[in-house]
Amino acid sequence: MKREDLNIMSNVKVIEELKAQLLCIIGDFYRLLTKGSNVAQEAILDCISGAIILLYLLGERLGYSYAAVDDNLKKKLKTGIIEEDDIEKQGKDLSRLYTHIKERI
């Protein structure tokens, strides 16, 4: 087997592991939301941040740079703001997130 083949197989294995971890985190997140308790607040925050990390890593393994993901994120937020998405109409959430993302990147 060639070295290139091993790298491809290794990359596929990592991608599959990241996908499985993401599904587990989303499942944990839904389970925690059903509890409706303040006790679960830290665990919910852990799920949210863990999912974001996994999605960045998964994007990178699929050939998208972190910068490309950030740029696309900003583009989607701007589109939602311009088109006055329902979530934007209700509380300017997209605008606040866009400002946050723009300031940190």
C-alpha positions in Angstrom: 0.0 0.0 0.0 1.3 3.4 -0.9 1.9 6.2 1.6 -0.7 8.4 0.0 -3.3 5.6 0.4 -2.5 5.4 4.1 -2.9 9.2 4.5 -6.3 9.1 2.7 -7.4 6.1 4.9 -6.3 7.9 8.0 -8.0 11.1 7.0 -11.3 9.2 6.3 -11.0 7.5 9.7 -10.5 10.9 11.4 -13.5 12.4 9.5 -15.7 9.5 10.6 -14.6 9.9 14.2 -15.3 13.6 14.1 -18.8 13.0 12.6 -19.5 10.4 15.4 -18.4 12.8 18.1 -20.5 15.6 16.6 -23.6 13.3 16.7 -22.9 12.4 20.3 -22.5 16.1 21.3 -25.8 17.0 19.6 -27.5 14.1 21.3 -26.1 15.2 24.7 -27.2 18.8 23.9 -30.8 17.7 23.2 -30.9 15.6 26.4 -29.6 18.5 28.5 -32.2 20.8 27.1 -35.0 18.5 28.2 -33.8 18.9 31.8 -34.5 22.6 31.9 -32.4 23.0 35.0 -29.8 25.6 35.8 -27.6 22.8 36.9 -27.0 21.8 33.3 -25.9 25.3 32.1 -22.2 24.4 32.1 -22.8 21.1 30.3 -24.9 22.9 27.7 -22.1 25.5 27.1 -19.6 22.6 26.8 -21.8 21.0 24.1 -22.1 24.2 22.2 -18.4 25.0 22.2 -17.5 21.3 21.6 -19.8 21.2 18.5 -18.2 24.4 17.1 -14.7 23.0 17.6 -15.7 19.7 15.9 -17.2 21.6 13.0 -14.1 23.6 12.4 -12.0 20.5 12.6 -14.3 18.6 10.3 -14.3 21.5 7.8 -10.5 21.5 7.8 -10.3 17.8 7.2 -12.7 18.2 4.3 -10.4 20.8 2.7 -11.8 24.1 4.0 -9.4 26.4 5.9 -10.6 27.9 9.2 -10.4 31.3 7.5 -12.7 30.0 4.7 -15.2 28.8 7.3 -15.0 32.2 9.1 -15.5 34.1 5.8 -18.5 32.0 4.8 -20.0 32.4 8.3 -19.7 36.2 8.0 -21.2 36.1 4.5 -24.2 34.0 5.7 -24.7 36.3 8.6 -24.7 39.4 6.3 -27.2 37.7 4.0 -29.5 36.9 6.9 -29.2 40.5 8.1 -29.9 42.0 4.7 -32.8 39.7 4.0 -34.2 40.3 7.5 -34.3 36.7 8.6 -36.9 36.0 11.2 -34.3 35.6 14.0 -32.9 38.9 13.0 -36.3 40.6 13.1 -37.0 39.3 16.6 -33.9 40.4 18.3 -31.1 41.5 16.0 -29.3 38.2 16.9 -27.6 37.9 13.5 -26.3 41.5 13.8 -24.9 40.9 17.2 -23.2 37.7 16.2 -21.8 39.3 13.0 -20.3 42.1 15.1 -18.8 39.6 17.5 -17.3 37.5 14.7 -16.0 40.5 12.9 -14.3 41.9 16.0 -12.5 38.7 16.8 -11.4 37.7 13.3 
